[in-house]
């Protein structure tokens, strides 16, 4: 099971409840998706949890992908980067 999350508490709760992975968003600015979390927040989260985390939100260019690759994030998903 993969759970959609937007806060550290939601990620940790999903982990406790037995989720296999979570999506965490928005990492970068994305229209209509709220304030971007940023790479620093993502890295802080990854230090707190053991669950697989997929980064979502605002991944639109190779710079964003490079920033994500420098973290321990399990993967990412995007529409605008691949479209």
C-alpha positions in Angstrom: 0.0 0.0 0.0 1.2 3.5 -0.9 -0.1 6.4 1.1 -0.3 10.1 0.0 1.3 12.3 2.6 2.0 16.0 3.1 3.5 16.2 6.5 6.2 14.4 8.5 3.6 13.2 11.0 1.5 11.7 8.1 4.6 9.9 6.8 5.5 8.5 10.3 1.9 7.5 10.9 1.7 5.6 7.5 5.0 3.9 8.4 3.5 2.8 11.8 0.3 1.6 10.1 2.3 -0.7 7.8 2.3 1.2 4.5 4.9 -0.1 2.0 5.7 3.5 0.8 4.5 7.0 0.7 4.3 9.9 -1.7 5.4 13.2 -0.1 4.5 16.5 -1.7 4.9 19.2 -2.9 8.7 19.3 -2.9 8.9 22.1 -5.4 6.5 24.8 -6.4 3.5 23.3 -8.2 0.3 25.2 -9.2 -2.5 24.7 -6.7 -0.6 22.3 -4.5 0.3 24.6 -1.5 3.7 25.8 -0.3 6.7 23.8 -1.5 8.5 21.7 1.1 11.9 22.0 -0.4 14.9 19.7 -0.5 16.0 20.5 3.1 12.6 19.5 4.5 12.7 16.3 2.4 16.2 15.4 3.7 15.0 16.0 7.3 12.1 13.7 6.7 14.3 11.0 5.2 16.4 11.0 8.4 13.3 10.4 10.5 11.7 7.5 8.6 12.5 4.1 7.3 9.7 3.8 4.7 10.2 4.3 1.0 9.4 7.9 0.0 8.5 9.1 -3.5 8.9 12.8 -4.0 6.1 14.6 -5.9 5.2 18.1 -6.9 6.9 20.6 -9.2 9.6 18.3 -10.7 9.9 20.1 -14.0 13.5 20.1 -15.1 16.9 18.3 -14.8 18.0 20.6 -11.9 15.1 19.3 -9.8 16.0 15.7 -10.7 19.6 16.3 -9.8 18.6 17.7 -6.4 16.5 14.7 -5.7 19.2 12.3 -6.8 21.5 13.9 -4.1 19.0 12.7 -1.4 18.1 9.3 -0.2 14.6 9.6 -1.7 13.4 6.2 -3.2 12.1 7.9 -6.4 10.0 10.6 -7.8 7.0 11.1 -10.0 6.1 14.0 -12.3 3.8 14.9 -15.1 5.4 18.1 -16.4 9.0 16.7 -16.4 8.0 13.8 -18.7 5.4 15.5 -20.8 
